Amino acid sequence: MIIEHIGISVSKPVEMAQWYKNNLGCKIQFKSGSEAEAKRLYRRLTEQGA
């Protein structure tokens, strides 16, 4: 099976990405920047009810 894209809003995105890599053999194709930037995006999305 090939999964092209996965997007999950989590409070610890860096740790979650590493978990997927370590446990499911996923390859990280894109990093959005710093962990602080990812957390800001997470907060913005969760505040909007996304």
C-alpha positions as CSV (number, residue, x, y, z in Angstrom):
1,M,0.0,0.0,0.0
2,I,1.2,3.5,-0.8
3,I,0.0,6.5,1.2
4,E,0.7,9.7,-0.6
5,H,-0.1,12.2,2.2
6,I,-1.0,12.3,5.8
7,G,-1.9,15.3,7.9
8,I,-2.8,15.1,11.6
9,S,-3.1,18.0,13.9
10,V,-1.2,17.1,17.1
11,S,0.3,19.1,19.9
12,K,3.8,17.7,19.5
13,P,4.3,17.5,15.7
14,V,8.1,16.8,15.8
15,E,7.7,13.9,18.2
16,M,4.7,12.5,16.2
17,A,6.6,12.6,12.9
18,Q,9.5,10.8,14.6
19,W,7.1,8.2,15.9
20,Y,5.7,7.5,12.4
21,K,9.2,7.2,11.1
22,N,10.4,4.9,13.8
23,N,7.3,2.7,14.2
24,L,5.7,2.7,10.7
25,G,8.7,3.2,8.5
26,C,7.4,6.5,7.1
27,K,9.7,8.8,5.3
28,I,9.5,12.5,6.2
29,Q,9.2,14.3,2.9
30,F,8.8,17.9,4.2
31,K,9.6,19.8,7.3
32,S,7.8,23.1,7.9
33,G,10.4,24.7,10.0
34,S,11.0,25.0,13.7
35,E,9.0,23.2,16.3
36,A,7.8,26.6,17.6
37,E,6.5,27.4,14.1
38,A,4.7,24.0,13.9
39,K,3.1,24.6,17.4
40,R,1.9,28.1,16.3
41,L,0.3,26.5,13.3
42,Y,-1.3,23.8,15.5
43,R,-2.7,26.4,17.9
44,R,-4.1,28.5,15.0
45,L,-5.8,25.5,13.4
46,T,-7.3,24.2,16.7
47,E,-8.6,27.6,17.5
48,Q,-10.4,27.7,14.2
49,G,-11.9,24.3,14.8
50,A,-10.1,22.7,11.9
